[in-house]
Amino acid sequence: MENNTIVKEINGIVHYINPKFEKIMDGTEVREETDIVNPLFTPPTEEETQQYEASIRIINAKKYLSETDWYITRQAEIGTPIPEEVLSKRIQARIDANNQT
C-alpha cells in the first residue's frame, strides 16, 4: 500500500482509496458535461436522406399491397366488391412501390 493512500472507515468497512479518486468516492467531484462526438460519424447527405425516405415509402407501399391482397382474391372468388378507399390506397401504393412520384 502506498503512503499516500487514503484510509476511510464507512459503516464499519475500511476503504483504501487512491487520492486521485477521493473526490469521486465522497461525491464532491463536479464533472463538466461534454458532448461526445464520434469522429467516424458523418451525417447523411440530403441525397442519402431522400434515398432512405424513398426506400421506406416503397417498403410501406409493398407492405400495404401485401396486406390488402385478400380483397382482390375475395372479389375474384366470390364477387365481393373492394371498398373504394382500399382501391384508391392500392393505386397510390402501386405508384409508390414503383417509385413514381
Sequence and secondary structure as in RCSB ss.txt:
>XXXX:A:sequence
MENNTIVKEINGIVHYINPKFEKIMDGTEVREETDIVNPLFTPPTEEETQQYEASIRIINAKKYLSETDWYITRQ
AEIGTPIPEEVLSKRIQARIDANNQT
>XXXX:A:secstr
  TT EEEEETTEEEEE GGGHHHHHT           TT     HHHHHHHHHHHHHHHHHHHHHHHHHHHHHH
HHH     HHHHHHHHHHHHHHTT  
